[in-house]
């Protein structure tokens, strides 16, 4: 299974100023597989250690942070020498041992020639809870966040490498008005609906490509959701668990509201922001949900104009959202009026995760004093690009029209099931981009 992050790992491997790498990402998004695959392909040797499964591993780091001693003991533990320049050292589930996180600083300073990669599913939580005898190695590590497979990677997993190359060549050649034929468009549309069903978790995608079995996909998604909820019990403060579950179970309800704003009192009557803020922050730090804040003025930088109290939340994976919310596969496939709300929720969550995977940061959204609301805003250099999401072919949007009338953005995007098109009007340039080609749209804006 090809992951686009592999290219980033190659660049890290060959950097002259290389430091230990920390790979973050939610549980079961493919971190361990990717690092092992990278180590086996690009190094003579791959030394893999998992703090969750190897008894006594943490003790090696608890004694002191003498890197030479640590390497000798790790070598003895695996019965094979760890050699700088030849071995990739992988420290998995490193969040279990904060001292090992601190040790990365000394790997960078005392043994920079050794390639060290650390991974963890709840690193965001662990880093926020590091105690007095531990510290994060600021400036001494490179970081990389791995997400579930985005739609581009999903296409590759389904054997569509030639189609992806065809699309990239068309767009790179400037042929925006008709980048793909109708037959290819229909194939992409079917694959997008399948992606809404499975999401991008590698185990689910692998099963789907082999069997196309909805029941099997649902079974695997249920297991992943169950594992996440077990993490709530295992790692979250005990008094936060009930609140975590209230927020976790209410995501679809919040997204189904007309303005989609997250309202604390809608989680449970009587609970206020101060009651739930810590639980919400835990889920964000764990990477399980994304917070999209409102801006009233789309100025640069967007972060300076964000309203921290007015926001929407989305799940980390569209397939998990579908399963968690009880949306059946048939509800995704049917394009009837009674499923339009469901498809709209999935389309928005899909776009959000695509944008996050592309930039590594959550976008913002805009809402006027009245009812006008633009789904997402992204910062592109000195420009702010408004993005409107439509789950069907009807692209009429009063909110985007209102935004463009007020702020005259140089460029705007409308995502739907329509064919790709670009045109100018008295408010600037607007791109009509199929949801299926969002992954390739960056080539237009970044050249």
N, C-alpha and C positions, 0 to 999 in steps of 0.2 A: 504494500500500500504506500503510495507516494505521498509524502508530506512536504509542503512547500517550505517549512522551517528547516528542512535538511540543508538548503542552500545557505541559510544563516549559520548553521553549524559549521559548514565548510569554511565560511569566511572567518568565523571565530577561530577555528583550528589554525589558520595560516596568519593570523594577526601578529605583527611584530610586538605589539604591546599587550598580548593576550594575558588575561587574568582568569581565575576560576569562573566557571559559568554556573549560574543558578537558573534552572528551568522551573517555572511555576505553571500551574494549570489545575483545573478541577480534576477530581479523581476519575480515572478511566478515560481520559482524553487522549492517551497514547504516549505519555512522556517516557515511560520506561522502555517501551518497544522502540521508540525513535532513537533514544540514546544508545541502547544496545545494538540496534541495527547500524547506527553510525559508527560505533566502536568496532564492530566486526568488519565493516567495509573499509574503514579509513585508517585503522591502526593494526599493528602486528598483534596486539594483545588488548583485551578488554577486561578490566578488573571490576566486577560488580559487587557492591555491598548494599544490603537493604537493612536499615535500622529497625524495621518492623518485624523482620523474620529471623535475623541472626542474633542469637542470644549472646550477650556480652560485648556486642559491637560498640555500644555507647561507652563502655568502660575504657576502651582504648583512648577515647578523647577526653575522658574525665580526669585522667591522671595529671597531665600537663599538655601544653600545646607545642611540644618539641616535634617538629615535622619529620625529622629523620627517624625518631623513635616510632612515631605513628606509622610511617611507611614500612619500617621493619616489621612491626607487629601485624599490620594488614597483610603483608607478604606472607608472613608465617601462617596467618589464619587461612589464606587461600592456597598455601603450599606452592606458591610460585612468586617469583620476584616481580615487583612493580618497577618498571624501568622508564625513566624520563625520556621522552622522544619516541618511545615505542608503545607505551601503555596508555590507554584512556582509563582513568580512575573515575568510576561512577558511584556516588553516594546517594542512594535512593531513600525517600521518606525521611529526609534530613531534618524535617521539622520536629521529629521525635527527640533529637539530640541537639539542643541549642548550642552546646559547646562545639559541636562539629561545624555549625554555621560560623561561629567565631573563628574556628581554625582556618577557614578559607582565607582569612587575611594573611596568615602565616604561610600558607601554601603560595600565595602571591609573592610574598616578600622573600621567603627562604628557599623555595623550590619552584621558581616561575617557569622552568623548562618542562615541568610535568603538566600534562593536560588533565584538569580536574573538572568534572561536571557533577553538580548536585541537583536533585529534583525533589519535589514535595507537593503533595496535594493540598495541604492547608498551610502553606508557607506564610500567606498573608496574616493568618491568625497567629502563627508561632512568632513572627517578627514583632507583632504588636504586644506580645506577652513576654518578651525576653527579659530575664531578671537581672539582678545586680552583678552576677558573675559572668554574664554573657553580653555580647554586643554585636550588632550587625557590622560587617566589614565594609563600611562606607568607603567608596572609591577603590576598593580592592577586588571587586567582582564585576562581571558582565551579567546582565539579566536577560532572560528570554521567556516570554509567556506563550505557552502552547494552548490553543483553543480546540474545541471539537472541529472536525473537518468542515471547512466552509464549502460553498457550492462548487467552486472550482475543483477542490480536492475530491469532492463527491463525484463529479463528472469523471475525473481521472480514475477513481476507484471502480467506476462502472465501464471502464474500457473506452472512454470517449476522448482519448488523447488527441487523435487526429481532428476531431471536431473542435476541440479547444484551440488547437494550433490554427485551424482554419479561421476561427473567430478572431483570434489575436492578429493574424495577418491582415484580415479585412479591416479591422479597426486601426491598426498601425498604418495601413495604407490610406487612411482618411475616408474610407467608404462608409460613412455613418448612416446614410439614408436607408440603405438596404444591405446590412452586413451579412445576413444569412437568408437562405431560401426558406420557403414555407414549410417544407418537409422537415428541415432541421429545427425550425421553430416549434413545430409540434412535438418533436422528440424531446427538446429541451423542456417544454411545458410539462410533459409527462414525467420527466425526471425531477422537476421541481416539486410536483405533487408527491412523488415518492420520497423526496427529501423532507417534506413536511411530515410525512409519516414516520420516517426513521430518525431524522436528525443526523448529527454528525459524529456521534460516539463511535469510535472505530469498531468495537465488537458488533454493534448493531449493523453498521454499514457492511462489514464483512459478511455477516449472516445473510443480509438482504441480497447482496450481489450473488451469493451462492444459491439461495433458496427462494427468494421473493415470497417469503411466508410471513404474513401479517401477524399471526399468532406468535410466531417465534420472535419477531421484532418487539411486540408488546411485552413478551416475557422478559426479554433482555432489558428493555427500558424500565420495567417494574423493578428488576433486580438493582439497577443503577440507582433509581430513586430510593429504594430501600437502604442501599449502602450509604447514601447521603444522610438519610435520617438516622442511621446508626452513628454516623460521625457527629451528629448533633448531640446525641447522648454521651458519646465518648469524649468529645473535645470541648463542647460549649459549657460555660458555667451552668450549674444545675438549675439556678433560678431563671435562666434565660430559655431553657428548653421549651416550655409551653408557649412562650412568645414567638420563638423561632417557628414553631409549627403553625401558629396562627397566621404569621406572615407568609410562610411557605405555601400553605394551603389556600391562601387568598389571592395569589398573584393573578390568576385568570379572572377572578371577580373584579379586581381593580382595573385590569385592562379592558374589561367588557363595558365599563362605564363610558358615558358619552365623551367626557373630556379626558379620561384615563389618568387624571391626577391621582397620586397615591394619597389616600386620606386615612390617617391613623385610626380615627373612630369607626371606620368601615371594617377594620380588622376585627374589632370586638367593641361593642358598645360600652362606653365608660372608660376605655383606655385612651390615653393621650400620647402626644409625641414623646414626652419624657419617659413614659412607661415602655416604649417600644424601640427607642433610638438605638440602644445597645444591641438588641437582637438584629435590627436591620443592618447595622454596621458589621456585625459578625458575618451575615450572609454575603454582604458586598465584599468584605475582606477575603472570604473563602472563594470568591469568584463565581458563586452560584447564581447571583443576580447582578444585573447592571442597573445603575441609577442614572437617569437622564434628566438633567435639571433644566428648568425654564430660564430663558433669557428674555428680557423685555426690549433690549436694544441689541441688535445684531452687529456689535462693533468688535474690533480687534483689541485685545484677545477676548474670546468669548467667555473664558473663565472669570474674567473681571466683572462681567455683567450677569452672572448666574444668580438665580434666587435659590439659595440652599434649602429653603423650606417648601418649595413648590416643584415637585418632580414626579416622574413616572418610573416604574420598575419593570424590568423584563427578565426572563429566565435566560440562562446561559446557553440553552440549546432548544431549537424549535421542536424537535422530536420529543424531548422531555416535557416541554410545555403541553404539547398535544396529549401525551399520555397522562400527565399529572392532572390535566383539566377534564379528562374523560371524553375527549374528542375522538370519535372512532375514525378509522381509516376511510370508511365510506363517506363520512361527513367532509373529509378533505377532498375526496375525489368528486363528489357531487357538486355541481355548480348551479344550485337552485337558490331561490331567494331565501329560503329558510336556513341555509348554511352560510349566507353572506357575512354575518357577523363573525362566525368562527374563522372563516377564511381571512377576514380583515385583521383579526388578532394575530393569526399565524404569520401573515405577510409582514406586519409591523415588526414582530419579534425576529423574523428572518432577516429583514433589512438591518435591524439593530445589530445582530450578531455578525453579519457580513461587514458592517462598518467598523465594528470593534476589532474583528480579525484583521482588517486592512490597516488600521492606524494604531491599534493598541490602546485606544482611549474611547470612552463613551462620547457620543455626540451630545448636542443639546437640542432643545426644541423651543419654538416661539409660540406665544399665545398673546393675542391682543386684549385690550380692556373688555372687548365684547366677546364674541364666540369664535372668531377666526383663530385657527391653530395650524401651524405647519409642523409636520411630524418630526423632522430632524433638521438640524443645522450642523454643518461641518466647516471647519476652518481649513482653507486651502491657500497657504501663503498669506497674502494680504486680502484675500477674498473670503466672504462667507457665503456658502452655497446652501440654499434652502432645498429640502427634499420632501416631496409629497408622495405618499404611498397609497396606491389603489390596488385592491386585490383582484379586480376584474378588468374589463376593457373600457369601462366608463371613466374617462379622465377629467371630467368637469370638476373643478376645484375652486370654490370661491375663496377659501383661505389662502391658497398660494397666490391667487390673483390679487388679493388684498395686500399680502406681503410685498409682492413685486411692485404694486402701485405706490406703497409707502417708501420702500427702501431702494428700489431700482437696482437690484443685484446684477452684476455683469453676467451671471450665469445662474440658472435654476434647473432643477431636475424633477421630473415627474416619473415615478416608477409604476408600471402597470403590466398588463398582459399584451399591450399593443406592440407593434413593430417599432424599431428604433427610428427616430427622426430628430432633426434639429432644425429650428427655425428662429428667426428674429422677429420681434415686434417692437412697439414703441417703448416697452419696458426693459428690453435687453434680449439676451439669448436664452432659450429654453431647450433642454434636451428631453425628449420622450424616450425613456430607456426601459426595455422589458426587464421585469424582475429577474429573469433567467440570465441576463447579461450584466447585472450589477457588478459581478466580480471583475469584469473586463473594463468597466467604465473609467477606472483610474488611468488607463492608457490615454483616454481623451484629454483629461484635465492635466496630467503630468507630462504629456508628450511621450 
